[in-house]
Every structure is written in C-alpha cells, then in structure tokens.
Amino acid sequence: MAVSHGIRQQNRAGGRLLRKRRDSEEENVFLDFNRDGGELIQEILFNVVKQDVNISRKLGYLNGFVKLCMKHQNISELGTSYKEIFFCLRVPFFHEACEIRAAVLRACRYLLQNTDALSAFLETKLQFLVSRSLDILLDNRIERIQALRLMRKVLNIDPHSFPCAFTYCLVSIANEGSQERDMLRPCLATLAQLTLLNPSTTIKANGVKALLTNVIDNTHVQTSEAILGVIYFLINHPSTRMLMKDVFALENLLAPFTDCHYRSADTSESSTSDDKDPHVHSCKMAIVSTLLSWPGLIYLCRSNSSHVQSLIEMLYLPY
C-alpha cells in the first residue's frame, strides 16, 4: 500500500488550502512500506542528504522515515547501521528552513529506540547540533520544541548518558529567566528531572543554582515547590551533599525579608515596592515549604549558620 505525504494542509473550516511551505510546486512523496526495507531506507536517506531536493519533498521523506521507525522496533536490522543513519541526518541540521530542522529533530527522536541508537547518536556528535537548535531564538519555536523533546527522550533512555552539552544548554535557558517565557518552565522541568536521575551532571553544570534562582524569581508557587522538592532530595542524601560541598544556598530565600538592599532580577530601578510583591509572596511560600520539610529545616538550623535567627530578628524591625 502506498502512503502519500502531502505538502499542504487543508483548512477544515473554510475548505481552502493553506500553503505551509515555501515551494510553490505541488508535489507528493509516495512510499510503499511493503517493499524491501533496506531499499526504502536508502531512498529516504538519499533524498534527505541530496542538496537539490526542495523543502516539500524533503519534509515528505523525513516524515516517511518517522513512519518507518514506527513500523520497525530495530531499524538497524534493515541493513543500515544507526551510526550511518545519524551521519546522514546531520546534513538537514544545517538547512536554512526551520521546518526541515524541526523535522530532522523529530526523526532523530523516533530513531532513538534503544541504548545502541543512543550510543551512535553521541558518537556522531549530534548533541551539539541539538543544543544549537534549542539555544538559538530566531522565530523557530517549533524547532526548539522538537529539540527539547529529543533531550527528554535521551533522558528517558539513559540518564547517565545525558550529554553535558544538553545540560549546559538547559542551565543557560534557566538562567535567562523571564526572557525565555515560552521555554522556561519545560526546561526547568527537564533540568529538575535530570537532577533526580543524574545529580552529578546537574551539579557540575551549576544547575542547582539555576533551579534555586527560579524559585526566588518564579511567581508560580507550584513550580517553586516542585523545584524545592528536588533540592530537598539532594540535601537528604550524603552522596549528593558531598558533591555540593553542603552548600545549597537556601538562605537566599530569606533575602527579600532580611536584606534591605535586595532587588529582584527583573525589577527596574524606577519600580515601586508593589512590583516586588509577587516575588516576595513566592519567597514567603518557599520559606514555609522549607521550614515544613526536615532537610530544609535542618539545613537552615545548622550550628554554623544564623539564617533562622536573622529571620526572627527581622520581626523586631518597626517597618
């Protein structure tokens, strides 16, 4: 049975055709999945790598490759190794159209079927190209979403093989804060999951500090509590406490109440005190959550610190 991949999408409401791609030529890609799988994958990779194939046909072949991956549990059995396939998929990463780059990211995600595929993915150094797709911000939201989904697929396959390039990219986006409104919370969720599954990687990339910064500047209480739960997990285990050298900077949560010179990262010089209220409320809820947990309470009440004492002394101030 032949499968057709169109280059247009029909608007169901008006019945008219909306052109989604740059090419004006109407083309369809026909792939017969009943034919020999080795010949089919060779045809797909040939057209993916070929330079003079227009955007619509290249998208059709990449989408056909995804369907082929869904039909075969181990696509390397078709005669082409994972490493050879990933080498071919490196070429579309440099295409000028973000639709092509998003499609090849999706194809790589479906190709990551097991640890062998992940090993081939890392050997071909594709992690740097995926990090580039997530890091750049040039009206390419769909590409960034596919890049993050690919990172999460790698995390689910083997957290201990999660590349440092992915970690540093997630940490940089977490440090951007309000400038990354669309991608901030998904990246924080991925970074928090990585911290639970592979704490050493996050700690080496200074990811714990990035998570704690978003607790202070985040106005969503549920997000802050989830991040704090990850930090409590690190405090609660001796191995991770040694990696962090027992310095988790939870005392920074007290800064809005005990530091008269405190100013939020996204607060301008001309802002009034009312502008700080969301961040003060977030820190207040974070302090309550910390004091209600054993790891947080023990950390703040250590003998060599005066964090709780400074919080209590703040209550004596007349303002």
C-alpha positions as CSV (number, residue, x, y, z in Angstrom):
1,M,0.0,0.0,0.0
2,A,1.4,3.4,-0.9
3,V,1.5,6.2,1.6
4,S,1.2,9.7,0.4
5,H,2.7,12.7,2.2
6,G,1.2,16.0,1.0
7,I,2.8,19.3,1.2
8,R,-0.3,21.3,2.1
9,Q,-2.8,21.2,4.9
10,Q,-6.4,21.8,4.3
11,N,-8.3,24.3,6.4
12,R,-11.4,22.3,7.6
13,A,-13.4,25.4,8.5
14,G,-13.2,27.2,5.1
15,G,-12.3,24.3,2.9
16,R,-9.4,26.2,1.3
17,L,-5.8,25.1,1.1
18,L,-3.2,26.9,3.3
19,R,0.3,26.8,1.9
20,K,2.6,25.8,4.7
21,R,5.9,25.6,2.8
22,R,8.0,28.0,0.7
23,D,7.7,26.0,-2.5
24,S,5.0,26.8,-5.0
25,E,5.2,23.5,-6.7
26,E,2.7,20.8,-5.7
27,E,4.4,17.5,-5.0
28,N,3.6,14.3,-3.2
29,V,6.1,11.7,-1.9
30,F,4.9,8.1,-2.3
31,L,6.5,5.5,-0.2
32,D,5.5,1.8,-0.4
33,F,6.2,0.3,3.0
34,N,5.6,-3.2,1.7
35,R,8.7,-3.1,-0.4
36,D,12.2,-4.1,0.9
37,G,13.0,-2.1,4.0
38,G,16.7,-1.8,3.0
39,E,15.9,-0.2,-0.4
40,L,13.3,2.1,1.2
41,I,15.6,3.5,3.8
42,Q,18.3,4.0,1.2
43,E,15.9,6.0,-0.9
44,I,14.8,8.1,2.1
45,L,18.4,8.9,3.2
46,F,19.5,9.7,-0.4
47,N,16.8,12.3,-0.7
48,V,17.4,13.7,2.7
49,V,21.1,14.3,2.0
50,K,20.7,15.4,-1.6
51,Q,21.0,19.2,-1.9
52,D,18.7,20.0,-4.8
53,V,15.6,18.4,-3.2
54,N,13.1,21.1,-2.4
55,I,11.6,21.6,1.0
56,S,8.3,19.9,0.5
57,R,9.8,16.6,-0.8
58,K,12.5,16.6,1.9
59,L,9.8,17.1,4.6
60,G,7.9,14.2,3.0
61,Y,10.9,11.9,3.1
62,L,11.6,12.8,6.8
63,N,8.0,12.2,7.8
64,G,8.2,8.9,5.9
65,F,11.3,8.0,7.8
66,V,9.4,8.5,11.1
67,K,6.7,6.1,9.9
68,L,9.3,3.6,9.0
69,C,10.8,3.9,12.5
70,M,7.4,3.3,14.0
71,K,6.9,0.1,11.9
72,H,10.3,-1.4,12.9
73,Q,11.4,-1.9,16.5
74,N,15.1,-2.1,15.4
75,I,15.6,-0.2,12.2
76,S,19.3,-1.1,12.1
77,E,18.2,-4.6,11.0
78,L,17.3,-3.2,7.6
79,G,20.9,-3.2,6.6
80,T,22.0,0.4,7.6
81,S,23.5,0.9,11.0
82,Y,22.4,3.6,13.4
83,K,25.7,5.4,13.0
84,E,25.3,5.6,9.2
85,I,21.8,6.9,9.6
86,F,22.8,9.6,12.1
87,F,25.6,10.7,9.8
88,C,23.1,11.2,7.0
89,L,20.7,13.0,9.3
90,R,23.4,15.5,10.3
91,V,23.0,17.3,6.9
92,P,19.5,18.7,7.4
93,F,20.5,20.3,10.7
94,F,22.2,23.0,8.6
95,H,19.2,23.6,6.4
96,E,18.0,27.2,6.2
97,A,14.4,26.3,6.8
98,C,13.4,25.7,10.4
99,E,10.7,23.3,9.3
100,I,13.4,21.0,8.0
101,R,15.5,21.3,11.1
102,A,12.4,20.5,13.2
103,A,11.6,17.5,11.1
104,V,15.1,16.0,11.4
105,L,14.9,16.5,15.2
106,R,11.7,14.6,15.2
107,A,13.2,11.9,13.0
108,C,16.2,11.5,15.4
109,R,13.8,11.2,18.3
110,Y,12.0,8.3,16.7
111,L,15.3,6.7,15.7
112,L,16.4,6.7,19.3
113,Q,14.9,3.2,20.0
114,N,17.4,1.8,22.5
115,T,20.8,2.3,24.1
116,D,22.7,1.2,20.9
117,A,21.0,4.0,19.0
118,L,21.8,6.5,21.8
119,S,25.5,5.4,21.7
120,A,25.6,6.0,17.9
121,F,23.8,9.4,18.4
122,L,26.5,10.5,20.8
123,E,29.4,9.2,18.7
124,T,28.2,11.3,15.7
125,K,28.3,14.4,18.0
126,L,24.7,15.3,17.2
127,Q,24.2,16.6,20.7
128,F,25.9,19.8,19.8
129,L,23.6,20.4,16.9
130,V,20.5,19.7,19.0
131,S,21.8,22.1,21.7
132,R,22.2,24.7,19.0
133,S,18.6,24.2,17.8
134,L,17.3,24.8,21.4
135,D,19.7,27.7,22.1
136,I,19.0,29.9,19.1
137,L,15.9,32.1,19.2
138,L,15.0,33.2,15.7
139,D,11.3,32.7,15.3
140,N,11.9,28.9,15.4
141,R,9.6,27.8,18.2
142,I,8.7,24.5,16.6
143,E,12.4,23.7,16.2
144,R,13.1,24.4,19.9
145,I,10.2,22.3,21.0
146,Q,11.4,19.3,19.0
147,A,14.9,19.8,20.3
148,L,13.6,19.7,23.9
149,R,11.5,16.7,23.2
150,L,14.6,14.9,21.8
151,M,16.5,15.8,25.0
152,R,13.8,14.3,27.1
153,K,13.9,11.2,25.0
154,V,17.6,10.8,25.7
155,L,16.9,11.4,29.4
156,N,14.3,8.6,29.5
157,I,16.6,6.1,27.7
158,D,19.7,6.5,29.8
159,P,20.0,9.4,32.3
160,H,23.7,8.6,32.9
161,S,24.5,9.1,29.2
162,F,22.8,12.5,29.2
163,P,25.5,14.7,27.4
164,C,26.9,17.8,29.1
165,A,26.0,19.9,26.0
166,F,22.3,19.3,26.8
167,T,22.8,20.1,30.5
168,Y,24.7,23.4,29.9
169,C,22.0,24.4,27.3
170,L,19.2,23.8,29.8
171,V,21.1,25.7,32.6
172,S,21.6,28.7,30.3
173,I,17.9,28.9,29.4
174,A,17.1,28.6,33.1
175,N,19.4,31.5,33.9
176,E,17.7,33.6,31.3
177,G,14.6,33.7,33.4
178,S,11.8,36.0,32.1
179,Q,13.4,36.3,28.7
180,E,12.5,32.7,28.0
181,R,8.8,32.8,28.8
182,D,7.8,30.0,26.4
183,M,10.6,27.5,27.1
184,L,11.5,28.3,30.7
185,R,9.1,26.0,32.5
186,P,9.6,23.0,30.2
187,C,13.4,23.4,30.5
188,L,13.1,23.7,34.3
189,A,11.0,20.5,34.4
190,T,13.7,18.7,32.3
191,L,16.5,20.1,34.4
192,A,14.7,19.0,37.6
193,Q,14.1,15.5,36.3
194,L,17.8,15.3,35.3
195,T,18.8,16.4,38.8
196,L,16.8,13.5,40.3
197,L,18.1,10.9,37.9
198,N,21.7,12.1,37.5
199,P,22.6,14.6,40.2
200,S,26.3,14.8,39.4
201,T,25.7,16.1,35.9
202,T,23.5,18.9,37.1
203,I,25.8,19.8,40.0
204,K,28.8,20.0,37.7
205,A,26.9,22.4,35.3
206,N,25.9,24.6,38.2
207,G,22.3,23.6,37.6
208,V,21.3,23.7,41.2
209,K,22.0,27.4,41.5
210,A,19.9,27.9,38.3
211,L,17.0,26.0,39.9
212,L,17.1,27.9,43.1
213,T,17.2,31.3,41.3
214,N,14.0,30.3,39.6
215,V,12.4,29.6,42.9
216,I,13.1,33.2,44.0
217,D,12.1,34.8,40.8
218,N,9.2,32.5,39.9
219,T,5.7,33.6,40.7
220,H,4.1,30.2,40.3
221,V,4.0,28.6,43.7
222,Q,3.5,25.0,42.4
223,T,6.6,25.3,40.2
224,S,8.7,26.6,43.2
225,E,7.5,23.8,45.5
226,A,8.4,21.2,42.8
227,I,11.9,22.6,42.4
228,L,12.4,22.8,46.2
229,G,11.5,19.2,46.4
230,V,14.4,18.4,44.1
231,I,16.8,20.4,46.3
232,Y,15.5,18.6,49.4
233,F,16.3,15.4,47.7
234,L,19.9,16.5,47.2
235,I,20.2,17.6,50.8
236,N,18.8,14.4,52.1
237,H,21.4,12.1,50.6
238,P,25.1,12.1,51.8
239,S,26.5,11.4,48.3
240,T,24.9,14.5,46.8
241,R,25.7,16.6,49.9
242,M,29.3,15.8,49.3
243,L,29.1,16.8,45.6
244,M,27.5,20.1,46.6
245,K,30.0,20.5,49.5
246,D,27.0,21.1,51.7
247,V,26.3,24.5,50.2
248,F,22.8,24.7,48.7
249,A,22.2,28.5,49.2
250,L,18.7,28.0,50.6
251,E,19.4,31.1,52.7
252,N,18.9,33.2,49.6
253,L,15.2,32.6,50.1
254,L,15.4,34.9,53.1
255,A,16.9,37.8,51.1
256,P,13.6,39.6,50.4
257,F,12.9,39.8,54.1
258,T,16.4,40.2,55.7
259,D,18.3,42.2,53.1
260,C,17.2,45.8,52.8
261,H,19.2,46.1,49.5
262,Y,17.5,43.1,47.9
263,R,16.2,43.7,44.3
264,S,14.7,41.1,42.1
265,A,16.5,40.3,38.8
266,D,13.6,41.7,36.7
267,T,12.9,44.7,38.8
268,S,14.0,48.1,37.4
269,E,15.3,51.0,39.3
270,S,12.1,53.0,38.9
271,S,9.8,50.3,40.1
272,T,7.7,50.7,43.2
273,S,7.5,48.3,46.1
274,D,4.3,46.9,44.8
275,D,6.1,45.4,41.8
276,K,8.1,43.2,44.2
277,D,5.0,41.6,45.8
278,P,4.8,38.6,43.5
279,H,8.4,37.7,44.2
280,V,8.1,38.4,47.9
281,H,5.0,36.1,48.0
282,S,6.9,33.4,46.2
283,C,9.8,33.6,48.6
284,K,7.4,33.5,51.6
285,M,5.7,30.3,50.3
286,A,9.2,28.8,49.6
287,I,10.3,29.6,53.2
288,V,7.2,28.0,54.6
289,S,7.8,24.9,52.4
290,T,11.4,24.8,53.6
291,L,10.6,25.0,57.3
292,L,8.0,22.3,56.9
293,S,10.5,19.8,55.5
294,W,13.1,18.0,57.6
295,P,16.0,18.5,55.1
296,G,15.2,22.3,54.7
297,L,14.7,22.9,58.4
298,I,17.9,21.1,59.4
299,Y,19.9,23.0,56.7
300,L,18.7,26.4,57.9
301,C,19.2,25.5,61.6
302,R,22.8,24.3,61.2
303,S,25.1,25.3,64.1
304,N,27.5,27.3,61.9
305,S,24.7,29.5,60.4
306,S,22.3,32.1,61.7
307,H,19.7,32.0,59.0
308,V,16.6,31.4,61.2
309,Q,18.0,33.9,63.7
310,S,18.2,36.6,61.2
311,L,14.6,35.9,60.1
312,I,13.4,36.1,63.6
313,E,15.3,39.3,64.3
314,M,13.7,40.9,61.2
315,L,10.4,40.7,63.1
316,Y,11.7,43.4,65.6
317,L,12.0,46.0,62.8
318,P,9.4,48.8,63.0
319,Y,8.7,48.8,59.3
